[in-house]
């Protein structure tokens, strides 16, 4: 039997095993294609909530630090577990195996399914994360709006126990995005919101993008097709510092 292709999934917030397990629930066993094995790993130190430029910098650095030796460790690909796509481009520069981020993957999928998408998220403190990626990818014109439910997120326990309140708030903001902003696709603004995806998909008249799942399937497909990022677009460093980068791995 062929050995499963391991995929490194990097959680951008330091947390215990229970928190990592909650994040891993977005990829249930029957969702993962046979022959693949996603392995979730949280960064060792760094950002708490992704709510500031301070945390944005820490997420970029610690995700890069966690993934820079993934190819040497035998992983077939790297998945970044945040819609901010933290560390995405530096990792593509350092690695030859494919690296996929939920922000880029979800926005690309949304543009295939409709003309305008809206990002629905937990609180406005996360808006700069989407503004950053939309600017880098040049996709502002396809984004109808960013909307939040003004609710402080829990990045470890996620939405568990809060479904009755949070799901309704998300649905209401999505309906406003559709009616008032012209959105014809809804993108969830965080992989930590995956528990709401089925509810919203069943109760909204437009497609709902669950970012972690979309990004994971795109990565599986790239690996199966033998595709990876262009090293012309993401050139490797002439003097790689991978070992030294990992020496500072807290």
C-alpha positions as CSV (number, residue, x, y, z in Angstrom):
1,X,0.0,0.0,0.0
2,X,1.3,3.4,-0.9
3,X,2.2,5.7,1.9
4,X,-0.3,8.5,2.6
5,X,0.7,12.0,1.4
6,X,1.1,14.0,4.6
7,X,-0.1,17.6,4.6
8,X,1.1,20.0,7.2
9,X,-1.8,22.3,8.5
10,X,-0.4,25.2,10.4
11,X,-2.6,26.8,13.1
12,X,-1.4,30.4,13.5
13,X,-2.3,30.8,17.2
14,X,-0.5,28.9,20.0
15,X,-2.9,26.5,21.7
16,X,-3.2,23.2,23.5
17,X,-4.1,19.8,22.0
18,X,-7.8,20.3,22.7
19,X,-7.8,23.6,20.8
20,X,-5.9,22.1,17.8
21,X,-8.4,19.2,17.8
22,X,-11.3,21.7,17.5
23,X,-9.6,23.2,14.5
24,X,-9.0,19.8,13.0
25,X,-12.7,19.1,13.1
26,X,-13.2,21.2,9.9
27,X,-11.6,18.2,8.0
28,X,-13.5,15.1,9.2
29,X,-12.2,11.7,8.2
30,X,-14.8,11.2,5.4
31,X,-13.9,14.6,3.9
32,X,-10.2,13.7,3.4
33,X,-9.5,11.8,0.2
34,X,-7.9,8.4,0.6
35,X,-4.2,8.6,0.4
36,X,-3.9,11.9,2.2
37,X,-3.2,12.6,5.8
38,X,-3.6,16.2,7.1
39,X,-1.6,16.9,10.4
40,X,-2.6,19.9,12.4
41,X,0.2,21.8,14.3
42,X,-0.1,25.0,16.2
43,X,2.7,27.6,16.3
44,X,4.7,27.5,19.5
45,X,4.3,31.2,20.3
46,X,2.9,34.4,18.8
47,X,-0.4,36.1,18.2
48,X,-3.4,35.8,20.4
49,X,-6.3,36.9,18.2
50,X,-5.1,38.3,14.9
51,X,-6.8,41.6,15.9
52,X,-4.0,44.1,15.2
53,X,-1.0,44.8,13.0
54,X,1.1,43.6,15.9
55,X,-0.6,40.1,15.6
56,X,-0.5,40.2,11.8
57,X,3.3,40.4,11.9
58,X,3.6,37.7,14.5
59,X,1.3,35.4,12.5
60,X,3.3,35.9,9.3
61,X,6.6,35.1,11.1
62,X,5.5,32.1,13.2
63,X,3.6,30.4,10.4
64,X,6.6,30.8,8.2
65,X,8.8,29.5,10.9
66,X,6.6,26.5,11.5
67,X,6.4,25.6,7.8
68,X,9.8,26.4,6.4
69,X,11.2,22.9,6.9
70,X,8.0,21.1,5.9
71,X,9.4,19.8,2.6
72,X,12.5,18.4,4.3
73,X,10.2,16.8,6.9
74,X,8.5,14.8,4.1
75,X,5.2,16.7,3.7
76,X,3.6,16.8,0.3
77,X,2.0,20.2,0.9
78,X,1.3,22.9,3.4
79,X,-2.1,24.3,4.4
80,X,-2.3,27.6,6.4
81,X,-5.2,27.5,8.8
82,X,-6.2,31.2,8.6
83,X,-8.0,33.3,6.0
84,X,-5.3,35.9,6.5
85,X,-3.0,33.6,4.5
86,X,-0.2,34.4,7.0
87,X,3.3,33.5,5.8
88,X,1.9,32.3,2.4
89,X,4.3,34.0,0.0
90,X,7.4,33.5,2.1
91,X,6.6,29.8,2.4
92,X,6.1,29.6,-1.4
93,X,9.6,31.1,-1.8
94,X,11.2,28.7,0.6
95,X,9.4,25.5,-0.5
96,X,8.8,23.6,-3.7
97,X,5.8,21.6,-2.5
98,X,2.5,23.5,-2.9
99,X,1.4,25.9,-0.2
100,X,-2.3,27.0,-0.1
101,X,-4.1,29.6,2.1
102,X,-7.8,29.8,2.7
103,X,-8.1,33.4,1.8
104,X,-6.8,33.1,-1.7
105,X,-8.5,29.8,-2.3
106,X,-11.9,30.9,-1.0
107,X,-11.8,34.2,-2.9
108,X,-10.8,32.4,-6.1
109,X,-13.6,29.9,-5.6
110,X,-16.1,32.6,-4.9
111,X,-15.2,34.4,-8.1
112,X,-15.9,31.1,-10.0
113,X,-19.3,30.8,-8.4
114,X,-20.6,34.4,-8.7
115,X,-19.8,37.9,-9.6
116,X,-19.4,39.6,-6.2
117,X,-18.6,38.0,-2.8
118,X,-18.9,39.3,0.7
119,X,-16.8,38.3,3.7
120,X,-18.8,37.7,6.8
121,X,-16.7,37.6,10.0
122,X,-16.8,37.7,13.7
123,X,-15.6,41.2,14.5
124,X,-14.3,44.3,12.6
125,X,-10.8,43.9,14.1
126,X,-10.3,41.2,11.4
127,X,-11.1,43.5,8.5
128,X,-7.4,44.5,8.0
129,X,-6.5,40.9,7.4
130,X,-8.9,40.7,4.4
131,X,-7.9,44.2,3.2
132,X,-4.3,43.0,3.2
133,X,-5.0,39.9,1.1
134,X,-7.5,41.5,-1.3
135,X,-4.9,44.2,-2.0
136,X,-2.1,41.6,-2.5
137,X,-4.2,39.6,-4.9
138,X,-5.8,42.6,-6.7
139,X,-9.4,41.4,-6.0
140,X,-11.0,44.4,-4.3
141,X,-13.3,45.0,-7.3
142,X,-14.9,41.5,-6.8
143,X,-15.5,42.0,-3.1
144,X,-19.0,43.5,-2.4
145,X,-18.4,44.1,1.3
146,X,-16.8,43.1,4.6
147,X,-19.4,42.6,7.4
148,X,-19.1,41.5,11.0
149,X,-21.3,40.5,13.8
150,X,-19.3,42.4,16.4
151,X,-18.6,39.4,18.5
152,X,-15.2,38.6,20.1
153,X,-14.0,35.3,18.6
154,X,-12.8,32.3,20.6
155,X,-10.0,30.8,18.5
156,X,-9.7,27.6,20.5
157,X,-13.2,26.6,21.4
158,X,-14.6,28.2,18.3
159,X,-18.4,28.5,18.1
160,X,-19.3,25.6,20.3
161,X,-22.1,26.4,22.7
162,X,-22.7,29.8,21.0
163,X,-24.6,28.4,18.0
164,X,-28.1,29.6,18.9
165,X,-26.9,33.3,19.0
166,X,-24.0,33.4,16.6
167,X,-25.6,31.5,13.7
168,X,-28.5,33.9,13.6
169,X,-26.3,36.9,13.7
170,X,-24.2,35.5,10.8
171,X,-27.3,34.8,8.8
172,X,-28.6,38.3,9.3
173,X,-25.3,39.9,8.2
174,X,-25.1,37.6,5.2
175,X,-28.7,38.5,4.2
176,X,-27.8,42.2,4.4
177,X,-24.7,41.6,2.2
178,X,-26.9,39.9,-0.4
179,X,-29.7,42.5,-0.3
180,X,-27.8,45.7,0.3
181,X,-24.3,45.1,-1.1
182,X,-25.0,42.9,-4.1
183,X,-23.2,39.8,-2.9
184,X,-24.0,36.6,-4.7
185,X,-21.5,34.5,-2.8
186,X,-20.7,34.5,0.9
187,X,-17.2,33.7,2.2
188,X,-16.8,32.9,5.9
189,X,-14.1,35.1,7.3
190,X,-12.3,32.6,9.4
191,X,-11.6,28.8,9.5
192,X,-12.7,29.1,13.1
193,X,-16.2,29.7,11.8
194,X,-16.5,26.3,10.1
195,X,-19.2,25.1,12.5
196,X,-21.6,27.6,11.0
197,X,-21.1,26.7,7.3
198,X,-23.8,24.0,7.0
199,X,-26.4,26.1,8.7
200,X,-25.7,29.1,6.5
201,X,-25.6,27.0,3.3
202,X,-29.0,25.6,4.2
203,X,-30.5,29.0,5.0
204,X,-29.1,31.4,2.4
205,X,-30.0,31.7,-1.3
206,X,-26.4,31.9,-2.4
207,X,-23.3,29.7,-2.2
208,X,-21.4,29.7,1.2
209,X,-17.7,29.2,1.1
210,X,-16.2,27.3,4.1
211,X,-12.6,28.5,3.7
212,X,-10.7,25.7,5.4
213,X,-12.4,23.0,3.4
214,X,-12.1,24.8,0.1
215,X,-8.4,25.4,0.6
216,X,-7.7,21.8,1.7
217,X,-9.5,20.4,-1.4
218,X,-7.5,22.8,-3.6
219,X,-4.3,21.5,-2.1
220,X,-5.3,17.9,-2.5
221,X,-6.0,18.6,-6.2
222,X,-2.7,20.4,-6.8
223,X,-0.8,17.5,-5.2
224,X,-2.8,14.9,-7.3
225,X,-2.2,16.9,-10.5
226,X,1.5,17.4,-9.7
227,X,1.1,21.2,-9.7
228,X,2.8,23.7,-7.4
229,X,3.5,27.4,-7.4
230,X,5.7,29.0,-10.0
231,X,9.3,29.6,-8.8
232,X,9.4,32.4,-11.3
233,X,6.6,34.1,-9.3
234,X,8.0,33.0,-5.9
235,X,11.8,32.6,-6.4
236,X,13.8,30.7,-3.9
237,X,16.4,32.6,-1.9
238,X,20.0,32.4,-3.1
239,X,21.1,31.9,0.5
240,X,18.4,30.0,2.4
241,X,18.4,30.4,6.2
242,X,16.0,27.5,7.0
243,X,18.1,26.0,9.7
244,X,18.7,29.3,11.4
245,X,15.0,30.2,11.2
246,X,14.1,26.9,13.0
247,X,16.8,27.6,15.7
248,X,14.5,30.3,17.0
249,X,11.5,28.0,17.1
250,X,10.1,28.6,20.5
